[in-house]
């Protein structure tokens, strides 16, 4: 595939010809939600493209072009990876400098004007309708760091941690697209955690945090009662997004025993708007953290290169306008792969559905400055994160904007996610 395009694309663009991520957009002149792909500084409106017979050079895609008139990507995702691969390759050929179909878009001034839109003029929306959301805990360094804070080094990891991908079922209704403001939550906290007896108070969260994660969208469905084998799980993956699992640490500390997080996690989960297809990241496979535990057969994979290598970083922008990059890490810092997560999720016969969202869990590296949460960086609030302009933070303050970015590949052929951002607003008054 040619890496050059007739459409000008900056070498530093996350949306190179090698990428072609899918999302849902609207415009001021066309408020209806519809599918699109991002390329360079533009979005190709797939509804307009399909309506104008843009897929006419590929009859197998043309026969299913109706999915590009949907208001979500669910219908497209449900057609499976071979179809996703075919559509992506076709669109790459349409934008290639030596496109075999110049009359479709390159030389079609009318269609370029109606379907090729500047990204600055489109509004992004949730890419899929999310029926269920499961958040895993696959970041071993994060799990260890947090375990040390709460239980000490000797008991940092629970006995089951290296035997199975730990997870909990999250709240799909509060998953929001990048740019959506998040209000500081109210909840029960312990004003004095060391006091006896322990008496909670209803309070605004005072220890609001982020969790740097990847999210994965499910493409195909499995039948209830039929687990997905680990060596077939890749076929069920649609693509990936950046994910920020906003976390109220003081609420979490009081409520999580014995059933795990609840209201501390349901205040909001932010995701990036463009879904990077699984096939776009095939060249980014790498080995992750080695698991020395003897796994049960249903979790054993045939390859060690079962994770993705995506460079990740987090910025905080304060109300004063000071911007600081305070975390840099890589998505290979996971103990469990996505196929293993799928295999374990479904071993009971649980049925996954198109559009279900799975989170990786917080991705932290082993070195200082690579932690995926403020809880880790500040050692539970004992220290501070030094910011530009002489500011500092223990946890997120009102007016702070958090921005996560991720990318793989080299300049000129970057496979990027863009960003996921969210600004924390003051807690709303109760009642």
N, C-alpha and C positions, 0 to 999 in steps of 0.2 A: 504494500500500500504506500502510495506517495505520501511523504510527510509535508509536502507543500500544497498550498491551497490558492485558488484564484482570489479568494476573499482575504484581505489583509488581516493577519493574526500576529499579535506581538509574541515574540519568543517566550516572554514571561507569562503569557496567558495560561490560566488553569484549564482553559477550554480549547485545547489544541485539536487538530484533526485526529490525533491519536486517541482522543477522549470520547466526545459525543455523549454527554450525560443528558438524561431526560428529566423533565419537570412539568409543572402546571403553571400557566401564566394567564394573565388578563391584561387589558390595556384600557386607557380612559375611553377610547372610542369603541372598544369591544370588551365589555365587562364580563362576558361569559368565560368561565374557566375552560381552558383547552390545553392539550399536550403540546410540548415544544422540546427542542434540543438547544443546548447552548454551544456556540462555536465562536471563539474569539470574543469580541465585544457585542455579539448579536445573539438573538434567539430566532430559530426557525420555527414559525408557527406551523405545526404539523397538520392542524385542521385545514388551514388555508392551502397548504402544500398538497395535501391529499385531495381536497376538493377540486384543485386545478390539475388533477391527474399527474401529480409529481411522482407517484410510484408506478406510473404506466410502463416503465421499462423493466419492471419485475412483477409479472402476473401473480406470483404467490403472495407477495406483499399486498398488491392491489386488491386481491380477493378478501383481505382482512382490513382494508384501510378504514373501515368504519370505526375501529377502536380509537382512531385519532380524532373522532368527534366526541369522545367521552369527556366528562369533566374531571376525571381522575385517571391515573395510569393503571388501575386495577385490571381493566379488560386487556390491555396490552401485556401486562406482566403475566397474566394467566395463560398466555399462549406459549410460554416456555422459552428456555434459553436458545434453542436453535432458531426460533423466530426473532428473538432479540438480537442475536448475532447477525442474522440476515439483514435486518433493518439497519443496524449500525453500519455494517459494511456497505450497504447501498448508499446511505447518506454520506459516508466517507468518500465514495466514488463520485457523488454529485458535487462535493466541494473540492475534490482534488484538482490540482492545477491542470492535469492532463485528463480531466473527466471525459469518459466516453459518451456522456449525455449532456453536452453543453446547451442544447436547446431547452432542457427542462428548467434550469435555473440560471446558470452562468450568463446565457445570452437572452434570458427572458426578463426584460426590464420590468414588465408589469407585475410578474410574480415576485420578483425581488422586492419591489416596493410594497406589496401587500403582505408578504409572508416573512421577509427578513427584517426583523425589528431590532433596533438598538436595545441592549439590555437595560440601559438607563430609562427606557420608556415602558418597561413591562413591570407588572407586579407579580411577585411569586406567591404561590399558595402551597399548602400541603400536597406533596406529589401523589400520595395514595390515600384512600380511605382506610384507616387503621382499625381493624376489628379488635385486635389484642396486642398487648405490649409486654414483653418479657425482658427483664434486665438481668444479665449474667454478672458474674464476679470473677472474670477470667484473668484479670490483671494481678499476677502473683506478687509483684513488688508492692502494689497498692494494698493488697490483702495483708501482706506481712507488715507493712508500715503501720496500718491502722490497728492490726492485731497487737503490735508492740505497745501502742498508745493505751489500749484498753486492758490488755491481759499480760503484757510483758513478753520478752523474746522467747521464753521457753514454751509458751502456749499461743504464740502469735497466729499460727495457722491451725484451724480445727482439724481433727483427725480425718474428716472426709474430703478435705480440700483437694488433695492430689488424686483422689479416686473418682471424682465426678465433677462436672461443671455446675457449681452452685449458682442458683438464680432465684428470683422472686417474680411474681406477676405484678406488673405495674399498672398504671392508669392510662388507658389509651385516649380518654376524652381530653386530657390536658397536655397531649403532645401538640406542639405549636411550631409553625414555620419560623425560620430565622427572622429577626427584627421585631417579633412580637414582644411587647413589654411584659415583665413579670412583676407582680406585686409581692412585696415582702409578706410572708404568711404569718398568721396568728396560730398559736397552738399551746399545748401544755408543756411547760418546762419546769425544771427544778431550780429555783433561785439559788439554793445552796445544796449542791449535790452531796456534800459530806455530812449534812445535818441528819439527825435521827429523831423522830421518824421523818421519812421523806414526804414532804408536802408540796405538791405541784401548784403552779400558778398559771393562769391564762395570760399570755404575753405575746408581744410581737417577737418574732425570731430575732435573736441577737448574734447568731453564728451561722449566717447564710453562706453557702459554699457552692462551688461548681464541681462537676465530675466530667473529665475529658474522656469521651468515649467515641467509638464507631457504632453506627447502627446498620443493621442489615434488614432488607425487606424480602419477605417470602414471595416467591412467584407461584409455584404450583401448590396444589392442595394434596394432602394424603387422606385416605379414608380413616374414619374413626375406628380404632382397634388395630390399625396397621402401622407399626413403627417404620421409620425411614432408616435403611441401612447406612452406615457411615460412608461407605464407598459410593453411595448414590446421592448423598445429601447435596453435593454441588449442583445437581440438576434442579434443586428447589430454591436456589438463590437467584433473586432478581438483580439486586445491586446494593450499593452502600451509600451512606450519608454520614456526616459528622453529627455527633449527638452530645448535648450538654444536659446532664441529669442534675438539675438544680436540687440542692440538698440542704435541709434545715437541720444542722447538726445538733443543736440543743433540744429540739423536739425529738429528733431521732434517738438521742441518748436515753431519754425517759421512756419512750414508747416501744423500742424495738424488741425487748424481751417479753414473751418468748417467741413471737411469731415473725419477727423481722420488721423492716420499714413499712410504714403506712402513710400517715399524713405528712411525714417529713419529706416524702418523695412525690406526693401527688399534686404539689403546687404548680408544676410545669416541667415539661421536658422539651427542649428546643432542638430542632434538627435543621440541617442545611437543605435548601430547596431542590438541588439538582442531584438526581440519583445516578451515581457512576456505576455502569453495568459491570457485572462480574467479569465478563469477557474482556473489558478494557483493562482489568487489573491482573490478567493471567500472567503477564511478564513481571509482576511484582511479588511473586510467591517467594517465600523465604522460610527458614527454620525459626521457630520461636524459642521460648524458654523450654529447656529439656525437662521432661517429666520422668523422673527415675523410678516412679511407682509402676508396678506391674498392673496394667489396666485390664479390666474385664474385656472379653472379646468384642463386644458391640461398640467399644470406643477405640479399638486399635485401627490405626490408619497405615496405609502401605508406604507413605512417604513422610519424611521429616519436614519437607518444605510445604507446610500446610497452613502457613499464615501469610499475611500481606505486609509488605514493607512500605509504610506511608509515613512521611515526616509530618509531625504534628506540632503545633505551637499555640499558646494562649496569650492574648493581650488583655490588659485591663486599661480602660480609659476612664479617668476620674471626671467628676463634674467640672474640675478646673481645666480639663483638656489635656492633662498629662497622660501619655500613652507609654506603657511598659510591657515588654514581652517578658513574662515571668516563668514560663514553662516551655521547654522543648523536649520532645520525646519521639518515639516511633511505635507504630502499631504492632510491631513484632514482639513487644513486651507483654505477651499473653501466654498463659499456660495451656489454654484450650483453643482449638481451632473452631471455625464456624461449622464445619461438618460434624465435629464432635458435639457441639452445642445442639445442633438439630437432632442428632441421633439420640442424645440423652433426653431432650425435650419430648421426643415422641416414643421413647422405649415403652412407656405405659400404654401406648395406643392413642395418645393425645393427637387430635387432628389440627394441623396448621392450616391456615387459610390465606389465600392471596391477600397481600397487604399487611399481614402481621409484621410487627416490628420487633426485632431482637437487638438488645444493646450488649456490647462487649463487656461492660464493667469498666471501671476507671483504669486508664492506661498510664502507668507510671514507669519510669526507668529506674535504674539502680543508683544513678548519680544525683547529687544535689542539683536542683534546678530542672529536674526531669519529672517531678512529681505532678500527677494529674489532678490534684486537689489542693486547696489552701490548708485544709486540715493537716495534711502531711507536711507541707512546706513550713508551717508555723508550729509544728509539733503540738497540735491541739490548742493553738492560741497562746502558747508560751512565748513564741518569738513573733517576729513581724516580717513581712515582705517589703523590702525597700523599693520605692517607686521613683520615677522621674519627678523632678521638681521638689524633692525632699519629702514627699508624702510617703506614707506607709500604711499597710493593711495587715490585720489579723484575719478578718473575714470581709465579705462584701458589704459595702455601705450603700445607702440609698443614692441613686444617681449614677452609680458605677455601671459601665458597659463592659461586658465580657465578650471577647471575640475569639473563636477557635478557627484555625485554618489547617488544611491538610493537603499534601500533594505528593505525587510520586513521579518518577521519570526525570528526564533532563530537559533543560530549556529548549524550546522549539518543538518539543513533543511531550509537554507536561500533561499528566493525568491528575487534575486537581479537583477539589470539591468546592472551591470558592470559600465561603465562610459560613459559620453559624454565629449569630450575635444576639444578645439580649440585654436590655437595660433594666436594672432593678428600680422599681418605683416604691414609694412609701406604702406601708400597709394601709389598706382601706379601713375606715372606721367600722366597728362592729355594730350591727343592729341599728 
